[in-house]
Amino acid sequence: MAAPYDINRDDGLLENATITFEASDHVVYRFYCTYHQPTMSGQVIVLPPPTVEKSTPANRVLLK
């Protein structure tokens, strides 16, 4: 993953990896394989947290 994080990990054949980072913005972060560009690439889409509306008499559903 490029700037601003500059994350680079080189794993061997058939190895799995988990990479954790704390996103500072709600944007799309692109990542790619250093050896197999442009076919081995992807993106991480960071969305803002959902908003939850408080229940009011107008939008409350009562179940009986």
LUMVO-797834 format. One record per residue: x, y, z of N, C-alpha, C, O, CB in turn; residue number from 1. Coordinates in steps of 0.05 Angstrom, whole numbers, plus 5000, padded with zeros to 4 digits. Glycine has a CB too. Layout:
N
<n_c1: X	n_c2: Y	n_c3: Z	ca_c1: X	ca_c2: Y	ca_c3: Z	c_c1: X	c_c2: Y	c_c3: Z	o_c1: X	o_c2: Y	o_c3: Z	cb_c1: X	cb_c2: Y	cb_c3: Z	n: NUM>
...
***
This chain:
64
<n_c1: 5017	n_c2: 4977	n_c3: 5000	ca_c1: 5000	ca_c2: 5000	ca_c3: 5000	c_c1: 5018	c_c2: 5025	c_c3: 5000	o_c1: 5038	o_c2: 5026	o_c3: 5015	cb_c1: 4980	cb_c2: 5000	cb_c3: 5025	n: 1>
<n_c1: 5011	n_c2: 5043	n_c3: 4984	ca_c1: 5028	ca_c2: 5067	ca_c3: 4980	c_c1: 5023	c_c2: 5087	c_c3: 5003	o_c1: 5010	o_c2: 5081	o_c3: 5023	cb_c1: 5023	cb_c2: 5080	cb_c3: 4953	n: 2>
<n_c1: 5034	n_c2: 5111	n_c3: 4999	ca_c1: 5031	ca_c2: 5133	ca_c3: 5018	c_c1: 5002	c_c2: 5138	c_c3: 5024	o_c1: 4986	o_c2: 5135	o_c3: 5006	cb_c1: 5045	cb_c2: 5158	cb_c3: 5008	n: 3>
<n_c1: 4995	n_c2: 5146	n_c3: 5047	ca_c1: 5012	ca_c2: 5155	ca_c3: 5069	c_c1: 5021	c_c2: 5133	c_c3: 5087	o_c1: 5036	o_c2: 5138	o_c3: 5106	cb_c1: 4997	cb_c2: 5175	cb_c3: 5085	n: 4>
<n_c1: 5013	n_c2: 5108	n_c3: 5082	ca_c1: 5020	ca_c2: 5086	ca_c3: 5100	c_c1: 5045	c_c2: 5071	c_c3: 5093	o_c1: 5059	o_c2: 5061	o_c3: 5110	cb_c1: 4997	cb_c2: 5066	cb_c3: 5101	n: 5>
<n_c1: 5051	n_c2: 5069	n_c3: 5067	ca_c1: 5076	ca_c2: 5055	ca_c3: 5058	c_c1: 5079	c_c2: 5028	c_c3: 5071	o_c1: 5099	o_c2: 5022	o_c3: 5083	cb_c1: 5100	cb_c2: 5072	cb_c3: 5065	n: 6>
<n_c1: 5058	n_c2: 5011	n_c3: 5068	ca_c1: 5059	ca_c2: 4984	ca_c3: 5079	c_c1: 5069	c_c2: 4966	c_c3: 5057	o_c1: 5058	o_c2: 4966	o_c3: 5035	cb_c1: 5031	cb_c2: 4975	cb_c3: 5089	n: 7>
<n_c1: 5089	n_c2: 4950	n_c3: 5063	ca_c1: 5100	ca_c2: 4931	ca_c3: 5044	c_c1: 5107	c_c2: 4905	c_c3: 5058	o_c1: 5121	o_c2: 4904	o_c3: 5078	cb_c1: 5126	cb_c2: 4943	cb_c3: 5030	n: 8>
<n_c1: 5095	n_c2: 4883	n_c3: 5048	ca_c1: 5100	ca_c2: 4857	ca_c3: 5060	c_c1: 5106	c_c2: 4837	c_c3: 5038	o_c1: 5091	o_c2: 4836	o_c3: 5018	cb_c1: 5076	cb_c2: 4848	cb_c3: 5078	n: 9>
<n_c1: 5126	n_c2: 4822	n_c3: 5040	ca_c1: 5134	ca_c2: 4802	ca_c3: 5020	c_c1: 5130	c_c2: 4774	c_c3: 5032	o_c1: 5146	o_c2: 4765	o_c3: 5049	cb_c1: 5164	cb_c2: 4806	cb_c3: 5011	n: 10>
<n_c1: 5109	n_c2: 4761	n_c3: 5023	ca_c1: 5102	ca_c2: 4734	ca_c3: 5033	c_c1: 5111	c_c2: 4713	c_c3: 5013	o_c1: 5112	o_c2: 4718	o_c3: 4989	cb_c1: 5072	cb_c2: 4731	cb_c3: 5040	n: 11>
<n_c1: 5117	n_c2: 4689	n_c3: 5022	ca_c1: 5124	ca_c2: 4667	ca_c3: 5005	c_c1: 5100	c_c2: 4654	c_c3: 4992	o_c1: 5077	o_c2: 4660	o_c3: 4998	cb_c1: 5140	cb_c2: 4647	cb_c3: 5020	n: 12>
<n_c1: 5105	n_c2: 4636	n_c3: 4974	ca_c1: 5085	ca_c2: 4621	ca_c3: 4959	c_c1: 5067	c_c2: 4607	c_c3: 4979	o_c1: 5076	o_c2: 4593	o_c3: 4997	cb_c1: 5098	cb_c2: 4602	cb_c3: 4940	n: 13>
<n_c1: 5041	n_c2: 4610	n_c3: 4975	ca_c1: 5020	ca_c2: 4597	ca_c3: 4991	c_c1: 5019	c_c2: 4606	c_c3: 5020	o_c1: 5007	o_c2: 4592	o_c3: 5037	cb_c1: 5023	cb_c2: 4567	cb_c3: 4990	n: 14>
<n_c1: 5031	n_c2: 4628	n_c3: 5027	ca_c1: 5030	ca_c2: 4639	ca_c3: 5054	c_c1: 5007	c_c2: 4659	c_c3: 5056	o_c1: 5001	o_c2: 4673	o_c3: 5037	cb_c1: 5057	cb_c2: 4652	cb_c3: 5062	n: 15>
<n_c1: 4994	n_c2: 4660	n_c3: 5079	ca_c1: 4974	ca_c2: 4680	ca_c3: 5085	c_c1: 4985	c_c2: 4701	c_c3: 5103	o_c1: 5003	o_c2: 4696	o_c3: 5119	cb_c1: 4949	cb_c2: 4666	cb_c3: 5097	n: 16>
<n_c1: 4973	n_c2: 4725	n_c3: 5101	ca_c1: 4982	ca_c2: 4747	ca_c3: 5119	c_c1: 4958	c_c2: 4764	c_c3: 5126	o_c1: 4939	o_c2: 4766	o_c3: 5111	cb_c1: 5004	cb_c2: 4764	cb_c3: 5105	n: 17>
<n_c1: 4960	n_c2: 4776	n_c3: 5149	ca_c1: 4940	ca_c2: 4796	ca_c3: 5158	c_c1: 4955	c_c2: 4822	c_c3: 5163	o_c1: 4974	o_c2: 4822	o_c3: 5178	cb_c1: 4924	cb_c2: 4786	cb_c3: 5183	n: 18>
<n_c1: 4946	n_c2: 4843	n_c3: 5151	ca_c1: 4958	ca_c2: 4869	ca_c3: 5155	c_c1: 4936	c_c2: 4887	c_c3: 5168	o_c1: 4914	o_c2: 4890	o_c3: 5157	cb_c1: 4969	cb_c2: 4881	cb_c3: 5128	n: 19>
<n_c1: 4943	n_c2: 4900	n_c3: 5190	ca_c1: 4925	ca_c2: 4917	ca_c3: 5204	c_c1: 4935	c_c2: 4946	c_c3: 5204	o_c1: 4959	o_c2: 4950	o_c3: 5209	cb_c1: 4920	cb_c2: 4908	cb_c3: 5233	n: 20>
<n_c1: 4918	n_c2: 4965	n_c3: 5197	ca_c1: 4926	ca_c2: 4993	ca_c3: 5199	c_c1: 4902	c_c2: 5009	c_c3: 5207	o_c1: 4879	o_c2: 5000	o_c3: 5203	cb_c1: 4938	cb_c2: 5003	cb_c3: 5172	n: 21>
<n_c1: 4906	n_c2: 5032	n_c3: 5218	ca_c1: 4885	ca_c2: 5050	ca_c3: 5226	c_c1: 4882	c_c2: 5072	c_c3: 5205	o_c1: 4899	o_c2: 5089	o_c3: 5202	cb_c1: 4890	cb_c2: 5062	cb_c3: 5254	n: 22>
<n_c1: 4859	n_c2: 5071	n_c3: 5192	ca_c1: 4854	ca_c2: 5091	ca_c3: 5170	c_c1: 4849	c_c2: 5118	c_c3: 5183	o_c1: 4834	o_c2: 5121	o_c3: 5202	cb_c1: 4831	cb_c2: 5082	cb_c3: 5152	n: 23>
<n_c1: 4861	n_c2: 5139	n_c3: 5171	ca_c1: 4857	ca_c2: 5166	ca_c3: 5182	c_c1: 4835	c_c2: 5181	c_c3: 5167	o_c1: 4826	o_c2: 5202	o_c3: 5176	cb_c1: 4883	cb_c2: 5181	cb_c3: 5181	n: 24>
<n_c1: 4827	n_c2: 5171	n_c3: 5144	ca_c1: 4807	ca_c2: 5185	ca_c3: 5128	c_c1: 4786	c_c2: 5165	c_c3: 5117	o_c1: 4791	o_c2: 5141	o_c3: 5117	cb_c1: 4820	cb_c2: 5200	cb_c3: 5104	n: 25>
<n_c1: 4764	n_c2: 5175	n_c3: 5108	ca_c1: 4743	ca_c2: 5158	ca_c3: 5095	c_c1: 4748	c_c2: 5160	c_c3: 5065	o_c1: 4735	o_c2: 5176	o_c3: 5052	cb_c1: 4714	cb_c2: 5167	cb_c3: 5103	n: 26>
<n_c1: 4766	n_c2: 5144	n_c3: 5055	ca_c1: 4772	ca_c2: 5144	ca_c3: 5026	c_c1: 4777	c_c2: 5116	c_c3: 5016	o_c1: 4773	o_c2: 5097	o_c3: 5031	cb_c1: 4798	cb_c2: 5162	cb_c3: 5021	n: 27>
<n_c1: 4786	n_c2: 5114	n_c3: 4992	ca_c1: 4793	ca_c2: 5088	ca_c3: 4980	c_c1: 4824	c_c2: 5086	c_c3: 4980	o_c1: 4838	o_c2: 5103	o_c3: 4969	cb_c1: 4782	cb_c2: 5085	cb_c3: 4950	n: 28>
<n_c1: 4834	n_c2: 5065	n_c3: 4993	ca_c1: 4863	ca_c2: 5060	ca_c3: 4994	c_c1: 4869	c_c2: 5037	c_c3: 4974	o_c1: 4857	o_c2: 5016	o_c3: 4976	cb_c1: 4872	cb_c2: 5052	cb_c3: 5023	n: 29>
<n_c1: 4887	n_c2: 5042	n_c3: 4956	ca_c1: 4894	ca_c2: 5022	ca_c3: 4936	c_c1: 4918	c_c2: 5006	c_c3: 4945	o_c1: 4936	o_c2: 5017	o_c3: 4958	cb_c1: 4899	cb_c2: 5035	cb_c3: 4908	n: 30>
<n_c1: 4919	n_c2: 4980	n_c3: 4939	ca_c1: 4942	ca_c2: 4964	ca_c3: 4944	c_c1: 4948	c_c2: 4947	c_c3: 4920	o_c1: 4931	o_c2: 4944	o_c3: 4902	cb_c1: 4938	cb_c2: 4946	cb_c3: 4969	n: 31>
<n_c1: 4973	n_c2: 4937	n_c3: 4918	ca_c1: 4981	ca_c2: 4923	ca_c3: 4894	c_c1: 5005	c_c2: 4905	c_c3: 4901	o_c1: 5018	o_c2: 4908	o_c3: 4921	cb_c1: 4990	cb_c2: 4943	cb_c3: 4872	n: 32>
<n_c1: 5008	n_c2: 4885	n_c3: 4883	ca_c1: 5031	ca_c2: 4867	ca_c3: 4885	c_c1: 5055	c_c2: 4880	c_c3: 4871	o_c1: 5053	o_c2: 4888	o_c3: 4848	cb_c1: 5025	cb_c2: 4839	cb_c3: 4873	n: 33>
<n_c1: 5077	n_c2: 4881	n_c3: 4885	ca_c1: 5101	ca_c2: 4894	ca_c3: 4873	c_c1: 5110	c_c2: 4879	c_c3: 4848	o_c1: 5121	o_c2: 4891	o_c3: 4830	cb_c1: 5123	cb_c2: 4895	cb_c3: 4894	n: 34>
<n_c1: 5106	n_c2: 4852	n_c3: 4848	ca_c1: 5117	ca_c2: 4836	ca_c3: 4827	c_c1: 5098	c_c2: 4832	c_c3: 4803	o_c1: 5107	o_c2: 4825	o_c3: 4781	cb_c1: 5125	cb_c2: 4809	cb_c3: 4838	n: 35>
<n_c1: 5072	n_c2: 4835	n_c3: 4808	ca_c1: 5052	ca_c2: 4828	ca_c3: 4787	c_c1: 5033	c_c2: 4851	c_c3: 4781	o_c1: 5009	o_c2: 4846	o_c3: 4779	cb_c1: 5037	cb_c2: 4804	cb_c3: 4796	n: 36>
<n_c1: 5043	n_c2: 4875	n_c3: 4778	ca_c1: 5026	ca_c2: 4897	ca_c3: 4771	c_c1: 5019	c_c2: 4896	c_c3: 4742	o_c1: 5035	o_c2: 4886	o_c3: 4727	cb_c1: 5039	cb_c2: 4924	cb_c3: 4778	n: 37>
<n_c1: 4997	n_c2: 4904	n_c3: 4733	ca_c1: 4974	ca_c2: 4916	ca_c3: 4747	c_c1: 4953	c_c2: 4895	c_c3: 4754	o_c1: 4932	o_c2: 4902	o_c3: 4765	cb_c1: 4962	cb_c2: 4938	cb_c3: 4731	n: 38>
<n_c1: 4958	n_c2: 4869	n_c3: 4747	ca_c1: 4936	ca_c2: 4849	ca_c3: 4750	c_c1: 4931	c_c2: 4842	c_c3: 4779	o_c1: 4908	o_c2: 4836	o_c3: 4785	cb_c1: 4944	cb_c2: 4825	cb_c3: 4735	n: 39>
<n_c1: 4950	n_c2: 4842	n_c3: 4796	ca_c1: 4946	ca_c2: 4835	ca_c3: 4825	c_c1: 4945	c_c2: 4861	c_c3: 4841	o_c1: 4965	o_c2: 4871	o_c3: 4850	cb_c1: 4968	cb_c2: 4816	cb_c3: 4836	n: 40>
<n_c1: 4920	n_c2: 4871	n_c3: 4843	ca_c1: 4916	ca_c2: 4896	ca_c3: 4858	c_c1: 4888	c_c2: 4896	c_c3: 4870	o_c1: 4872	o_c2: 4879	o_c3: 4863	cb_c1: 4921	cb_c2: 4921	cb_c3: 4840	n: 41>
<n_c1: 4883	n_c2: 4915	n_c3: 4887	ca_c1: 4857	ca_c2: 4916	ca_c3: 4899	c_c1: 4853	c_c2: 4943	c_c3: 4913	o_c1: 4869	o_c2: 4961	o_c3: 4910	cb_c1: 4852	cb_c2: 4893	cb_c3: 4919	n: 42>
<n_c1: 4832	n_c2: 4944	n_c3: 4929	ca_c1: 4827	ca_c2: 4969	ca_c3: 4944	c_c1: 4813	c_c2: 4963	c_c3: 4970	o_c1: 4798	o_c2: 4944	o_c3: 4972	cb_c1: 4811	cb_c2: 4989	cb_c3: 4927	n: 43>
<n_c1: 4818	n_c2: 4980	n_c3: 4989	ca_c1: 4804	ca_c2: 4980	ca_c3: 5015	c_c1: 4787	c_c2: 5005	c_c3: 5016	o_c1: 4798	o_c2: 5027	o_c3: 5014	cb_c1: 4824	cb_c2: 4978	cb_c3: 5039	n: 44>
<n_c1: 4761	n_c2: 5002	n_c3: 5019	ca_c1: 4743	ca_c2: 5025	ca_c3: 5019	c_c1: 4735	c_c2: 5030	c_c3: 5049	o_c1: 4723	o_c2: 5013	o_c3: 5061	cb_c1: 4717	cb_c2: 5020	cb_c3: 5002	n: 45>
<n_c1: 4743	n_c2: 5053	n_c3: 5059	ca_c1: 4737	ca_c2: 5061	ca_c3: 5086	c_c1: 4713	c_c2: 5080	c_c3: 5086	o_c1: 4715	o_c2: 5102	o_c3: 5076	cb_c1: 4762	cb_c2: 5073	cb_c3: 5101	n: 46>
<n_c1: 4691	n_c2: 5072	n_c3: 5099	ca_c1: 4667	ca_c2: 5088	ca_c3: 5100	c_c1: 4664	c_c2: 5100	c_c3: 5128	o_c1: 4675	o_c2: 5089	o_c3: 5148	cb_c1: 4643	cb_c2: 5071	cb_c3: 5093	n: 47>
<n_c1: 4650	n_c2: 5122	n_c3: 5130	ca_c1: 4645	ca_c2: 5133	ca_c3: 5157	c_c1: 4627	c_c2: 5115	c_c3: 5172	o_c1: 4612	o_c2: 5100	o_c3: 5160	cb_c1: 4633	cb_c2: 5162	cb_c3: 5155	n: 48>
<n_c1: 4627	n_c2: 5115	n_c3: 5198	ca_c1: 4609	ca_c2: 5098	ca_c3: 5214	c_c1: 4580	c_c2: 5105	c_c3: 5208	o_c1: 4574	o_c2: 5129	o_c3: 5203	cb_c1: 4615	cb_c2: 5100	cb_c3: 5244	n: 49>
<n_c1: 4562	n_c2: 5086	n_c3: 5209	ca_c1: 4534	ca_c2: 5092	ca_c3: 5204	c_c1: 4522	c_c2: 5109	c_c3: 5226	o_c1: 4531	o_c2: 5107	o_c3: 5249	cb_c1: 4518	cb_c2: 5066	cb_c3: 5201	n: 50>
<n_c1: 4503	n_c2: 5125	n_c3: 5219	ca_c1: 4489	ca_c2: 5141	ca_c3: 5239	c_c1: 4464	c_c2: 5126	c_c3: 5246	o_c1: 4451	o_c2: 5113	o_c3: 5230	cb_c1: 4483	cb_c2: 5170	cb_c3: 5228	n: 51>
<n_c1: 4456	n_c2: 5128	n_c3: 5271	ca_c1: 4433	ca_c2: 5115	ca_c3: 5281	c_c1: 4413	c_c2: 5136	c_c3: 5291	o_c1: 4420	o_c2: 5153	o_c3: 5308	cb_c1: 4440	cb_c2: 5095	cb_c3: 5304	n: 52>
<n_c1: 4390	n_c2: 5136	n_c3: 5280	ca_c1: 4370	ca_c2: 5155	ca_c3: 5288	c_c1: 4357	c_c2: 5147	c_c3: 5314	o_c1: 4352	o_c2: 5123	o_c3: 5318	cb_c1: 4348	cb_c2: 5159	cb_c3: 5266	n: 53>
<n_c1: 4351	n_c2: 5166	n_c3: 5331	ca_c1: 4337	ca_c2: 5160	ca_c3: 5356	c_c1: 4307	c_c2: 5157	c_c3: 5349	o_c1: 4296	o_c2: 5170	o_c3: 5332	cb_c1: 4341	cb_c2: 5183	cb_c3: 5377	n: 54>
<n_c1: 4295	n_c2: 5139	n_c3: 5364	ca_c1: 4267	ca_c2: 5133	ca_c3: 5359	c_c1: 4250	c_c2: 5156	c_c3: 5369	o_c1: 4253	o_c2: 5166	o_c3: 5392	cb_c1: 4259	cb_c2: 5107	cb_c3: 5374	n: 55>
<n_c1: 4232	n_c2: 5165	n_c3: 5352	ca_c1: 4213	ca_c2: 5186	ca_c3: 5359	c_c1: 4185	c_c2: 5175	c_c3: 5354	o_c1: 4182	o_c2: 5155	o_c3: 5340	cb_c1: 4218	cb_c2: 5212	cb_c3: 5343	n: 56>
<n_c1: 4164	n_c2: 5187	n_c3: 5366	ca_c1: 4137	ca_c2: 5177	ca_c3: 5361	c_c1: 4130	c_c2: 5175	c_c3: 5331	o_c1: 4115	o_c2: 5157	o_c3: 5323	cb_c1: 4117	cb_c2: 5194	cb_c3: 5374	n: 57>
<n_c1: 4141	n_c2: 5192	n_c3: 5315	ca_c1: 4135	ca_c2: 5191	ca_c3: 5286	c_c1: 4147	c_c2: 5167	c_c3: 5272	o_c1: 4136	o_c2: 5158	o_c3: 5252	cb_c1: 4145	cb_c2: 5217	cb_c3: 5273	n: 58>
<n_c1: 4171	n_c2: 5157	n_c3: 5281	ca_c1: 4183	ca_c2: 5135	ca_c3: 5266	c_c1: 4184	c_c2: 5109	c_c3: 5283	o_c1: 4198	o_c2: 5091	o_c3: 5275	cb_c1: 4211	cb_c2: 5143	cb_c3: 5258	n: 59>
<n_c1: 4170	n_c2: 5108	n_c3: 5305	ca_c1: 4170	ca_c2: 5084	ca_c3: 5322	c_c1: 4148	c_c2: 5065	c_c3: 5313	o_c1: 4126	o_c2: 5074	o_c3: 5307	cb_c1: 4167	cb_c2: 5092	cb_c3: 5352	n: 60>
<n_c1: 4155	n_c2: 5040	n_c3: 5311	ca_c1: 4135	ca_c2: 5020	ca_c3: 5304	c_c1: 4130	c_c2: 5003	c_c3: 5329	o_c1: 4148	o_c2: 4993	o_c3: 5341	cb_c1: 4145	cb_c2: 5002	cb_c3: 5281	n: 61>
<n_c1: 4104	n_c2: 5001	n_c3: 5336	ca_c1: 4097	ca_c2: 4985	ca_c3: 5359	c_c1: 4087	c_c2: 4958	c_c3: 5350	o_c1: 4070	o_c2: 4956	o_c3: 5332	cb_c1: 4075	cb_c2: 5000	cb_c3: 5375	n: 62>
<n_c1: 4097	n_c2: 4937	n_c3: 5363	ca_c1: 4089	ca_c2: 4910	ca_c3: 5357	c_c1: 4071	c_c2: 4900	c_c3: 5379	o_c1: 4076	o_c2: 4905	o_c3: 5403	cb_c1: 4113	cb_c2: 4891	cb_c3: 5353	n: 63>
<n_c1: 4049	n_c2: 4887	n_c3: 5372	ca_c1: 4031	ca_c2: 4876	ca_c3: 5393	c_c1: 4032	c_c2: 4846	c_c3: 5393	o_c1: 4018	o_c2: 4833	o_c3: 5409	cb_c1: 4002	cb_c2: 4885	cb_c3: 5387	n: 64>
***
